[in-house]
Amino acid sequence: MLKPYNVGDKYICRVPIEMLFCESNDFIHGHNAYVERPQLWHQQHNITDGLPIVSLRSHMRLFEGFFEPSQLDASYYESWWNTIHHTMGIALPHSATQQVAQRYDYFNHLNARYAENGIDDDAFTLEGEYDASTGRFILRDGHHRTCYLIARRERWANVRMSHSSYSALFEPSIGERIRQHVDKIGYSQPYAPIEHPQFHIPFAHRDNFFPNRLSCIADTLGYIRPASVLDIGCNAGYFSRHFSRMGAQVVGVEPQDCHFSTASMLNELFNTKCDFRQDTAENVDLGNQVFEVAIVLTVLYHFLDKGDIALKIAKKIDSHVSHFLFWESGSNAAREIEFMKRHTGFNAYRRLRTTSGTGRVRELGLFARDSESIDSLLAYNPYHQYLLADAL
């Protein structure tokens, strides 16, 4: 693990990819930034303002396609390229197809730099600032390079930051308390990563690589920012913290004391706003809350043969989740899918990918109330509205 070091009045620190977010004008430049630009441009720019890099479908899919040409999908990137000029009212310097070709040349340049020094090459040092109020890094520069690194399956990137960002990131008192806690409960190999520079643990049982379950969920949601998320069986809060950084109201439910206490302490470290509740999925009191999205990963299969517990969990989800359910199976995916369709209103299902870990091959998928909702989500490209406006 690269130790932080300073260069002049700046610090360079290795930061987990999960903490990297697109540029936020309010945070980086202030509330009155770019007042001279057209209102349409501001509306378009808000699509990605403060969006997690792993959700940047336009750029991510381009670089992933360069690594796997048979899977290349440049449509989102081409729409983005056309829209940023269209909303400024200026002519394209060259076509979207030519821009993709230039990005491919850049991709090969980055390959050459990576071959020399890996992520420690100067070409991969990003510029960013730590927003301590939300527990995320806001990039000033380096969005394309970050997408390249993620497409290369890197989980960390070097970020150049101010002294104030470094000090906030390595605030010592809470850091030492959490380190003692992690050591005490023996988190040498946690189930999911503890994504903080102070707590680099080389391996986790799950999600210690990209693309992992989080990146698949982020790509599926794309530019959608759910307002509320229910994370059932949240463990130490890996997925909960991601959505809290996005601004969602998050409730994480975890029955085991060691996981719940770790999630609560990490919530404090990151200044995330997750509402962690130590309870079981079938008994937790959610009141009248209704969540847009639920995350239920490797939970249901534990209870299918334990009386009516699985049915209670299914009914809880059905009553408190409105739109989408991200779900991961045990070893018998078909049985769980049929169970959910039979006992809830989530009648539509789409397989997203096969996952593996802890000795099992599993299935990660998406439930919704109807198939049209899934189709719309997977195809959603927010840039089209700006390109089509003049054609109507």
Steps between C-alpha positions, in 0.01 A plus 500: 500500500646837397553725801375860464769755421511871436620689194528870577175607663310195369464143621476191282303214649364172365120513511243221442309528174170487692576841653559677166219717366457721196568870530247693706487866403355611835779327692794579272406839354221638719129560448540769234738309272459541124209743527573614145422160351153420362239355736472195275868428559451515877209258475710260295800534728287417803455149360849408618566769762629310803416161345718201600756419234382138499156629390640699206348268243616709201872492579511166682346300216732661248819392678361159590420454132854592399622214719227268365431618141217252449315678783572859388203730557589856402141627476492664844837664446401630156180646646700668774748646250225640279305638794779696670545703181132518409404647839776762470374600158837433335594288202663162548878513441464154344245222489422266787644212299827689461499579873465130584795428270705765683404343834624166368837657418503645851412157638806352327714783639378418851574132438860591422534714812343229714742241361791712624397584857146376566275739693806677643575656162452878515238470226265338751530755780155655527404841640232512765377626834345313790151612593501403868130582537403215265796261518584523130779628278398753236729486198625819342668311219544138397156359418616319186809365671296375793266317262806349332633377835164350596478329161846359578351354822691737729336580834728788607628819340754765602338837570677834546315704763533806720632490855150563634363199310784282626445611859127430482559159344752394764328652803685310774262454794218317323754316286678352801177391666386319187841339455480361852146380436596326174796333671287391795234321295757348265402652165808366323279391209169689514207388289510825299777762468557770758562766238716755679873586465551455874368145494645329199436129557646306205212258455129482566283194452289686243522811278879535524523555125327675211260440344339392826141499618506871575625592153232280342227665707642846423511431127143367507373815670721717280401863543209422732550623857257322731364722774469212748666159535432205731804274550393172663786297645731796454800344682753782561310741273702489177197553272318726747789747508512518122139613474533735796784675316262541208260685729245221555318439827638158595383248757733206555376195691755266661437252783857402591668713764852501350375613158253753639761661728752518215243655266412760763862596560578521129193718461668743737838474328356579157243754621239303311141526619387138499235399750632162616260285700600188687210268430391210283354551154165350598458697823647844430248780549498718188185689595341660195828539312501404133833468320563539129771232497584201718822299514459142619820308428544137610228529763182323397648156438594468868132489598314310229488186715454675837128527554335821388805730536563525124133582443514778760809646331331489161189673634716764671671575169169507314354751747798733528669504156342678204724465197801267483651215695862398447525141615768232516428131536634208691579188298143453370412821321192364321335404828546847649381677185184291493445564872524879457267504199246287685498697825557861390393745234850495353392295200778596259856379526818550300826314557794742514800272545643193669700565816729286709644506848513307826496174308174555306397603152209741532273715285464877527179637358239775496133474598234757410124524499487463121736426210456845348663659806808282459522566127474875555765499770752300295448717191481838673722760335431850642690679225249411229248758620741784425587368156139440403368835621577685176372218283146511642 
